Amino acid sequence: MVNILTIDVEDYFHVLGLSSVIRKEDWDSYPQRVMENTLRLLHILKSYNVKATFFVLGWVAERYPELVEEILRHGHEVASHGYSHDPIYRQTGEEFHAELKRSKEILEGISGERIIGYRASNFSITEQTLWALDILVEEGFEYDSSIYPIKYDRYGLPNAQRFPHVICRGSRYKIWEFPPSTFRLLGRNLPIAGGGYFRLYPYWVTAGFIKLVNRRGYPALVYIHPWELDPDQPRFKPELKNRFRHYVNLDKTEGKLKRLLRDFRFTSISSLLKSTI
């Protein structure tokens, strides 16, 4: 079974959990580590001959177009992660649409390729922001990966479908959805394969859950951020809960990722989509 690997290309200071201690207007003043960390990740993927989907933040692409070019040079898919990393539920429809177009134009201008995939910051397509799917279709996107079928304080749509599927929005719009992987236990969906969950769980737990998803005949979708491979990043002191979420086991991420790439097969969303339709 071929699974899906996705990378959210953003820097440590973009993370919502640090926004109480880092102001957006100060982003440019902090040490920029996204280039170094993403290049490191590209080197790891190359050593395991793995291709992935890189959801690149427009803010990053605008400042580091050579990073987008390097991702493409390694044979990976480039997709949109929006522009400013603001959750959709903090934006109006007009603001979301403007940022979506801006990020798409930046990425297409650098790559010379059509951008067909999107992931919202903080998986912020929720029950209240499903309207964003209509705008994605209007702008030519073929798939989304923003709906997390779990219950969580910042995001989640716990009753959403757990595996790749087509979402129909009335009679006009259809779009593929690729949700992050979950495991159903005691009537609840548990997140199993990405971000802080990947750092928090022992490796054998993550690997076991992925195997169970594969046995059901579905690919697992894993996600990671370049800053999660960077235990030496600058440290801040937000509220305790967010401090734990951001910094837990940063020094173990790279080792876990290498084991994952050794034990399972991965590809990009667009490659899997081409083989599906």
C-alpha positions in Angstrom: 0.0 0.0 0.0 1.3 3.4 -1.0 0.6 6.1 1.6 0.6 9.9 1.3 3.3 12.2 2.8 2.6 15.9 3.1 4.8 18.8 4.3 3.4 22.1 5.6 6.2 24.6 4.7 6.1 27.3 7.3 8.5 28.6 9.9 8.4 28.2 13.7 7.1 31.7 14.3 4.1 31.2 12.0 2.5 28.6 14.4 -0.8 29.7 16.0 0.2 28.3 19.4 3.0 30.9 19.6 0.9 33.9 18.5 0.4 35.1 22.1 4.1 35.8 22.3 5.0 36.5 18.6 3.4 39.4 16.7 2.8 38.9 13.0 4.3 42.3 12.2 7.6 41.1 13.8 7.9 37.9 11.7 10.6 39.4 9.5 12.7 40.3 12.5 13.1 36.7 13.8 15.8 34.2 12.6 14.5 32.6 9.5 15.0 28.8 9.6 12.5 27.5 7.1 15.0 27.3 4.2 17.6 25.3 6.1 15.0 23.0 7.7 13.2 22.3 4.4 16.4 21.6 2.6 17.3 19.2 5.3 14.0 17.5 4.8 14.5 17.3 1.1 17.8 15.6 1.6 16.2 13.0 3.9 13.4 12.3 1.4 15.9 11.9 -1.4 17.9 9.4 0.6 14.8 7.2 0.9 13.6 7.9 -2.7 10.3 9.4 -1.4 8.1 12.0 -3.1 5.7 14.2 -1.2 3.3 17.1 -1.4 4.7 20.4 -0.1 2.0 22.8 1.0 4.0 26.0 0.8 2.9 29.2 2.7 2.7 32.1 0.3 4.5 34.3 2.9 7.5 31.9 2.6 7.4 31.5 -1.2 7.4 35.3 -1.6 10.6 35.6 0.4 12.2 32.4 -0.7 11.2 31.6 -4.3 14.4 29.5 -4.7 13.1 27.2 -2.0 10.0 26.5 -4.1 12.3 25.9 -7.1 14.4 23.4 -5.1 11.3 21.5 -4.0 10.3 21.1 -7.6 13.8 20.2 -8.7 13.6 17.2 -6.3 10.4 16.0 -8.1 7.9 16.9 -5.4 4.5 18.4 -5.7 4.0 22.1 -4.7 0.6 23.0 -3.3 -0.9 26.0 -1.5 -0.9 26.6 2.3 -2.6 30.0 1.9 -0.7 33.2 2.4 -0.6 34.5 5.9 -1.3 31.4 8.0 -4.4 32.9 9.5 -7.1 30.3 10.2 -10.1 30.6 7.9 -12.5 31.0 10.8 -10.7 34.3 11.6 -11.3 35.6 8.0 -14.2 36.9 6.0 -15.0 35.2 2.7 -13.4 38.2 0.9 -10.2 38.0 2.9 -9.9 34.3 2.4 -10.5 34.6 -1.3 -7.9 37.4 -1.7 -5.3 35.4 0.2 -6.0 32.2 -1.7 -5.6 34.0 -5.0 -2.4 35.7 -3.8 -0.8 32.5 -2.7 -1.8 30.7 -5.9 -0.4 33.4 -8.1 2.9 33.5 -6.2 3.4 29.7 -6.4 2.3 29.5 -10.1 4.6 32.5 -11.0 7.6 30.7 -9.4 6.8 27.2 -10.6 5.3 27.8 -14.0 2.8 25.0 -13.1 -0.8 25.0 -12.2 -1.4 24.7 -8.5 -4.2 22.2 -7.8 -4.0 21.4 -4.1 -4.7 23.4 -0.9 -4.4 23.0 2.8 -5.7 25.6 5.3 -3.6 26.7 8.2 -4.6 24.8 11.3 -6.9 22.6 9.3 -9.4 25.4 9.6 -12.1 24.2 7.3 -14.7 23.4 9.9 -18.5 23.2 10.1 -18.6 27.0 10.1 -16.2 27.5 7.1 -17.3 24.9 4.6 -18.0 27.8 2.3 -14.3 27.9 1.6 -14.6 24.8 -0.5 -16.8 26.7 -3.0 -14.1 29.3 -3.4 -11.4 26.7 -3.8 -13.4 25.2 -6.7 -14.0 28.6 -8.2 -10.2 29.2 -8.2 -9.5 25.9 -10.0 -8.3 23.7 -7.1 -8.9 20.0 -7.6 -8.3 18.8 -4.1 -8.3 20.0 -0.5 -6.6 18.6 2.6 -8.0 20.8 5.4 -10.7 18.8 7.0 -9.5 16.9 10.1 -12.2 14.4 11.2 -11.5 14.8 14.9 -12.8 16.9 17.8 -10.1 19.4 18.9 -10.1 22.9 20.4 -8.7 24.7 17.4 -10.1 22.7 14.5 -11.9 19.5 13.5 -15.1 18.1 11.9 -15.5 14.9 13.8 -18.3 13.5 11.7 -16.5 14.0 8.4 -15.4 11.1 6.3 -12.1 9.7 7.3 -10.6 8.6 4.0 -10.1 10.3 0.6 -13.4 11.1 -1.0 -15.2 13.6 -3.3 -17.2 16.4 -1.6 -20.2 17.6 -3.5 -21.3 21.2 -2.8 -24.8 21.4 -4.2 -25.2 20.7 -7.9 -22.3 23.0 -9.0 -19.2 22.1 -7.1 -17.1 19.0 -6.5 -13.7 18.7 -5.0 -11.5 15.8 -3.7 -10.8 15.8 0.1 -7.7 14.1 1.5 -8.1 14.2 5.3 -5.3 13.5 7.7 -5.5 9.9 9.0 -7.4 8.9 12.0 -8.2 5.6 13.8 -11.7 4.9 15.1 -11.8 3.7 18.7 -14.8 3.5 21.1 -16.8 5.8 18.8 -14.2 8.5 18.6 -11.7 9.4 15.8 -8.1 9.5 17.1 -5.4 11.5 15.2 -2.6 9.1 14.3 -0.1 10.4 11.8 1.1 13.9 11.9 2.4 17.0 13.7 2.4 17.0 17.4 0.7 13.6 17.5 3.6 12.1 15.5 6.0 13.6 18.0 4.0 12.6 21.0 3.2 9.0 20.3 5.9 6.2 20.5 6.8 5.2 17.0 5.3 1.7 17.3 1.9 3.3 18.0 2.0 5.4 14.8 3.3 2.5 12.7 0.6 0.2 14.2 -2.2 2.6 13.4 -0.9 3.1 9.8 -0.8 -0.7 9.3 -4.4 -0.9 10.5 -5.5 1.8 8.0 -3.7 0.0 5.2 -5.3 -3.3 6.1 -8.7 -1.6 5.5 -7.5 -0.8 2.0 -6.8 2.9 2.5 -3.7 5.0 2.2 -2.7 6.8 5.4 -2.0 10.5 5.1 0.9 11.8 7.2 1.9 15.4 7.7 4.9 17.1 9.1 6.4 20.6 9.3 10.1 21.5 8.6 10.4 23.2 12.0 9.6 19.9 13.7 13.0 18.7 12.7 14.7 21.6 14.4 15.2 21.2 18.2 17.6 24.2 18.1 15.0 26.7 17.0 14.5 29.8 19.2 12.4 29.1 22.3 9.5 31.1 23.6 7.2 30.9 26.6 3.5 30.9 25.6 0.9 29.4 27.9 2.0 25.9 29.1 -0.4 23.9 26.9 0.9 25.6 23.7 4.5 25.4 24.9 4.1 21.6 25.3 2.3 21.2 22.0 5.0 23.0 20.1 8.2 21.7 21.7 7.4 18.2 22.8 9.9 15.7 21.4 11.4 17.9 18.7 14.7 16.1 19.1 13.0 12.8 18.2 11.2 13.8 15.0 14.0 13.2 12.5 14.7 9.7 13.8 11.0 8.8 13.8 10.6 10.2 10.3 13.5 8.1 9.0 12.0 4.9 10.5 8.6 5.8 8.9 10.2 6.3 5.4 12.0 3.0 5.8 9.0 1.0 6.9 6.3 2.4 4.6 5.9 3.6 1.0 4.8 7.2 0.3 3.9 9.4 -2.6 2.3 12.8 -3.2 -1.4 13.6 -3.3 -1.3 14.5 -7.0 0.4 11.2 -7.9 -2.2 9.2 -6.0 -5.0 11.3 -7.5 -3.8 10.6 -11.0 -3.9 6.9 -10.3 -7.4 7.1 -8.8 -9.3 9.1 -11.5 
